[in-house]
Amino acid sequence: MPVGSSLTLLHAFDRAARWFAASEAVVDSGPRLTYGQLDEMSRRMAALLKAHGLAARRPVAILAVPSAAYLVAWFGIIRAGGLPMALHVRESGHGLAAVCRKMKPPLLGYDLSLEALALEVATGADCIVDTVALRSAVPEMRAAGARPSAIVPDDLAGYPADLSLAVAHEDDAAVIALSS
Protein backbone atom coordinates (compact mmCIF):
# COMPACT_ATOMS: atom_id res chain seq x y z
CA MET A 1 0.00 0.00 0.00
CA PRO A 2 1.38 3.41 -0.86
CA VAL A 3 2.22 5.77 2.00
CA GLY A 4 -0.72 8.06 2.70
CA SER A 5 -3.20 5.60 1.16
CA SER A 6 -6.52 5.21 2.92
CA LEU A 7 -6.52 1.49 2.08
CA THR A 8 -6.17 -0.51 5.28
CA LEU A 9 -5.13 -4.13 5.65
CA LEU A 10 -8.77 -5.00 6.37
CA HIS A 11 -9.90 -3.23 3.17
CA ALA A 12 -7.22 -5.08 1.19
CA PHE A 13 -8.34 -8.39 2.71
CA ASP A 14 -12.00 -7.63 1.95
CA ARG A 15 -11.07 -6.87 -1.65
CA ALA A 16 -9.13 -10.14 -1.93
CA ALA A 17 -12.07 -12.04 -0.40
CA ARG A 18 -14.42 -10.57 -3.03
CA TRP A 19 -12.09 -11.11 -5.99
CA PHE A 20 -10.61 -14.48 -5.00
CA ALA A 21 -13.29 -15.97 -2.74
CA ALA A 22 -12.63 -19.54 -3.91
CA SER A 23 -8.82 -19.27 -3.85
CA GLU A 24 -6.85 -20.80 -1.00
CA ALA A 25 -5.81 -18.18 1.55
CA VAL A 26 -4.57 -20.25 4.51
CA VAL A 27 -2.84 -23.61 4.61
CA ASP A 28 -2.65 -24.94 8.14
CA SER A 29 -1.78 -28.32 9.60
CA GLY A 30 -5.53 -28.60 10.20
CA PRO A 31 -7.90 -26.68 7.97
CA ARG A 32 -7.23 -25.11 4.59
CA LEU A 33 -9.31 -21.97 4.17
CA THR A 34 -10.29 -20.04 1.07
CA TYR A 35 -10.47 -16.25 1.18
CA GLY A 36 -14.26 -16.56 1.27
CA GLN A 37 -14.17 -18.96 4.22
CA LEU A 38 -11.67 -16.83 6.14
CA ASP A 39 -13.81 -13.75 5.47
CA GLU A 40 -17.02 -15.45 6.65
CA MET A 41 -15.36 -16.92 9.74
CA SER A 42 -13.76 -13.61 10.70
CA ARG A 43 -17.14 -11.85 10.37
CA ARG A 44 -18.72 -14.44 12.64
CA MET A 45 -15.79 -14.13 15.05
CA ALA A 46 -16.43 -10.37 15.16
CA ALA A 47 -20.09 -11.03 15.99
CA LEU A 48 -19.05 -13.49 18.69
CA LEU A 49 -16.64 -10.96 20.23
CA LYS A 50 -19.31 -8.26 20.19
CA ALA A 51 -21.71 -10.70 21.85
CA HIS A 52 -19.05 -11.19 24.53
CA GLY A 53 -18.99 -7.44 25.14
CA LEU A 54 -15.95 -6.27 23.18
CA ALA A 55 -15.92 -2.48 23.08
CA ALA A 56 -14.35 -0.53 20.22
CA ARG A 57 -10.62 0.22 20.44
CA ARG A 58 -10.08 -2.28 23.29
CA PRO A 59 -7.28 -4.86 23.15
CA VAL A 60 -8.05 -8.56 22.91
CA ALA A 61 -5.25 -10.89 23.97
CA ILE A 62 -4.49 -13.79 21.62
CA LEU A 63 -2.54 -16.76 22.97
CA ALA A 64 -2.13 -19.08 20.00
CA VAL A 65 0.41 -20.59 17.69
CA PRO A 66 0.38 -19.31 14.08
CA SER A 67 -2.64 -21.05 12.55
CA ALA A 68 -5.89 -20.59 10.66
CA ALA A 69 -7.66 -20.04 13.99
CA TYR A 70 -5.17 -17.28 14.83
CA LEU A 71 -5.96 -15.48 11.56
CA VAL A 72 -9.71 -15.86 12.10
CA ALA A 73 -9.30 -14.31 15.55
CA TRP A 74 -6.98 -11.55 14.30
CA PHE A 75 -9.29 -10.39 11.51
CA GLY A 76 -12.36 -10.92 13.71
CA ILE A 77 -10.94 -8.68 16.42
CA ILE A 78 -10.21 -5.92 13.91
CA ARG A 79 -13.69 -6.26 12.36
CA ALA A 80 -15.23 -5.92 15.81
CA GLY A 81 -13.29 -2.69 16.32
CA GLY A 82 -10.80 -4.18 18.78
CA LEU A 83 -7.01 -4.32 18.78
CA PRO A 84 -5.35 -7.74 18.47
CA MET A 85 -2.75 -8.19 21.22
CA ALA A 86 -0.47 -11.13 20.45
CA LEU A 87 0.95 -12.94 23.48
CA HIS A 88 4.17 -14.90 23.02
CA VAL A 89 3.41 -18.58 23.62
CA ARG A 90 6.88 -19.25 25.07
CA GLU A 91 6.54 -16.72 27.88
CA SER A 92 5.58 -17.82 31.38
CA GLY A 93 2.00 -17.47 32.54
CA HIS A 94 3.17 -15.11 35.25
CA GLY A 95 4.95 -12.88 32.72
CA LEU A 96 1.99 -12.87 30.34
CA ALA A 97 -0.39 -12.05 33.19
CA ALA A 98 1.82 -9.06 34.06
CA VAL A 99 1.61 -7.85 30.44
CA CYS A 100 -2.17 -8.28 30.51
CA ARG A 101 -2.48 -6.36 33.78
CA LYS A 102 -0.63 -3.49 32.09
CA MET A 103 -2.55 -3.57 28.75
CA LYS A 104 -5.92 -4.53 30.31
CA PRO A 105 -7.51 -6.73 27.63
CA PRO A 106 -11.02 -7.76 28.75
CA LEU A 107 -10.96 -10.88 26.53
CA LEU A 108 -8.44 -13.66 25.99
CA GLY A 109 -8.64 -15.85 22.90
CA TYR A 110 -6.53 -18.99 23.19
CA ASP A 111 -5.64 -22.19 21.41
CA LEU A 112 -6.93 -25.17 23.40
CA SER A 113 -3.48 -26.73 23.17
CA LEU A 114 -2.40 -23.83 25.42
CA GLU A 115 -5.33 -24.07 27.82
CA ALA A 116 -3.22 -24.51 30.98
CA LEU A 117 -1.15 -21.43 30.12
CA ALA A 118 -4.32 -19.48 29.24
CA LEU A 119 -5.84 -20.38 32.62
CA GLU A 120 -2.69 -19.18 34.38
CA VAL A 121 -2.80 -15.89 32.44
CA ALA A 122 -6.53 -15.36 33.01
CA THR A 123 -6.34 -16.04 36.75
CA GLY A 124 -3.25 -13.85 37.13
CA ALA A 125 -4.70 -10.89 35.22
CA ASP A 126 -7.81 -9.55 36.94
CA CYS A 127 -8.75 -7.51 33.83
CA ILE A 128 -9.66 -10.61 31.78
CA VAL A 129 -13.37 -11.17 32.24
CA ASP A 130 -14.01 -13.72 29.48
CA THR A 131 -12.16 -16.29 27.39
CA VAL A 132 -12.76 -17.71 23.92
CA ALA A 133 -11.14 -20.94 22.74
CA LEU A 134 -9.79 -20.63 19.21
CA ARG A 135 -9.76 -24.30 18.21
CA SER A 136 -12.23 -27.12 18.39
CA ALA A 137 -11.84 -29.00 21.63
CA VAL A 138 -10.34 -32.46 21.51
CA PRO A 139 -12.96 -34.85 22.94
CA GLU A 140 -10.68 -35.84 25.85
CA MET A 141 -10.29 -32.18 26.78
CA ARG A 142 -14.05 -31.66 26.81
CA ALA A 143 -14.48 -34.76 28.96
CA ALA A 144 -11.83 -33.43 31.35
CA GLY A 145 -13.98 -30.38 32.03
CA ALA A 146 -12.43 -27.79 29.70
CA ARG A 147 -15.21 -25.24 29.43
CA PRO A 148 -14.20 -22.08 27.62
CA SER A 149 -16.89 -19.47 27.03
CA ALA A 150 -17.00 -20.28 23.32
CA ILE A 151 -15.20 -22.45 20.83
CA VAL A 152 -14.19 -21.12 17.43
CA PRO A 153 -14.89 -22.13 14.71
CA ASP A 154 -17.35 -24.82 15.89
CA ASP A 155 -19.46 -22.37 17.88
CA LEU A 156 -19.79 -19.79 15.10
CA ALA A 157 -22.91 -21.13 13.42
CA GLY A 158 -25.27 -19.33 15.79
CA TYR A 159 -23.78 -15.91 15.20
CA PRO A 160 -24.90 -13.95 12.13
CA ALA A 161 -22.23 -12.35 9.97
CA ASP A 162 -21.73 -8.70 10.86
CA LEU A 163 -21.30 -6.93 7.55
CA SER A 164 -20.24 -3.54 8.90
CA LEU A 165 -16.55 -2.68 8.87
CA ALA A 166 -14.90 -1.40 11.99
CA VAL A 167 -14.17 2.31 11.89
CA ALA A 168 -10.44 2.92 11.54
CA HIS A 169 -8.66 6.08 12.64
CA GLU A 170 -5.28 7.23 11.40
CA ASP A 171 -3.83 7.12 14.91
CA ASP A 172 -5.10 3.60 15.67
CA ALA A 173 -2.63 0.84 16.34
CA ALA A 174 -3.26 -2.15 14.11
CA VAL A 175 -1.51 -4.78 16.19
CA ILE A 176 0.11 -4.82 19.58
CA ALA A 177 2.95 -7.34 19.38
CA LEU A 178 4.54 -8.54 22.60
CA SER A 179 7.60 -10.70 22.56
CA SER A 180 10.50 -11.72 24.74
N, C-alpha and C positions, 0 to 999 in steps of 0.2 A: 504494500500500500504506500502510495506517495506521502511524504511528510505534508501535513496540513489537510489531508484528505478526511472527509467526514465518514468514510467507510470504516466500520469497526470490524473486529474479528467475527462477531456474531452476525453482522450483515453479510460478510463474505461467506460464512458458513451457510446462512440461509439461502444465499444465491446458489451455492454449490448444491445444496439439497434440492432446490427447484430444478436446476439444470441437469444434475446427475443423480437423480433420486435412486435409480436402480444400480448405480455403480458402487463397488465395495469401498467403504470409507475406513473401516477398522478391521484389522485381523488380530484376533486375540487367541490365546491358548484355548479359550472357550468359544464364545460366539464370534461370528463374522457378521458385521453390520454394514448395511448399505447406508448411503447418505440419508435416504428417506427414513430408514429405521432409526438411525441415530437422532435425526430431527424429531421424529414422533416421540421417541423415548425421552429426549431431553425436555420436550414440551410437557409431557406427563410428569416428569421429575419436577419441573417448575411448579406445576399444579399441586403436587404432593408437598413440596416445601412450603408453598403458600398455605396449604391446609394445616401444616404444622406450625404456622405462625411466623414464618420468615418475613421480617420487615425489610423494606428497601434499604440498600446501602449498608447492610449488616453482614459481617463475615460469617461464613459457614466453614467449619473445619472439615477437611477431608483426610482420612487416614486410610490410604489404599495404595496398593502397588499399581504401577501403570497397567491399565486394562481398559476394556470397553466400558465397564461399569464406572471407572474413574472419569472417562470422557462424558458419559451420560450425566453424571453428577456435576461435572465442571460446567458444561453448557446449561444444564438445568438450573444451577445456582445463578448464573448470569441472566438467564431468561426471567428468573423470579425477581431480579433486581438486587440480588446479593453479591457478595464478593467471595470467590473461592479462596480458601486459606489452606494450602497444602501443608500437611504435617509429615515430617520425615519418618518413615517407618522404622528406621534403625535407631531412633532416639529412645531414651527410656520413657516410661510412662510418667515418671515424676517430672522429667524435663519438659515433656509435651504439655503436661498439665500446667506447668509454670507459664509456658508460652500462651496457652489458652486463657489463663487468668489475666494475662496482660492484654490480649487482643479481644477478649470477651465474646467469642462466638456463641450464640444461643443454641446452635445445632451442631451435631457431629455426625458426619456420614462416614461409615467405615466398612471395610471389607471383612466379611465374617471370618476369614482366615486370621484376622488380627483382632478378634473379639476380646481376648483377654487384655491386650494392650488398650483397646478402646475403652473397656470398663475401667481400667486404671486411670486413664485420662479423664473420663467423665466424672468419676468419683473424686478425683483430685482437683478438678476445676469447677467450682460452684456456679459458674456462669452457664454451663451446658445444661439446658433444661429438657432436651429431647435428643434422641439418636435415631438414625436411619441406616439400616444395613444395606450395603451396596451390591451384594451378591445373593443369589438364591442360597438358602440355608441347606447344608448337607443334612440328610435325614437324621444322622446320629446327633448332630448339633441341636436340632429341634427337639429330639427326644431327651437331650440332656438339659433342657430348660432354657435354651437361648431364646430370648423373647425381645428382639429389638422392636421399636415402635412401628417400623415398616420394613418391608424387604423390596428392594429394587433389583431387577425389573419385574419379578413375579407379581408384586402388589400394585402395579401401575394400572391394571385394567379398569379399576373403578374410578379413576381420576380422568376427567375430560381434558383434552388438549387445550392449553391456554394459548390462543393465537396472538396475543398482544406481546410486542417486544418490550423489554425493559428499557426504561429511559436511561440513556447514557449522558454523562456530563464530561466535558473536557478534562476536568480535574479528578475524575474517578480513577481509582486504581483498578486495573483489570484482574490482577492476580496478586495475592500475597504469598510469596514463596519463603518457606522457612527451612533452613538446612543446618546441618552441623558444620 
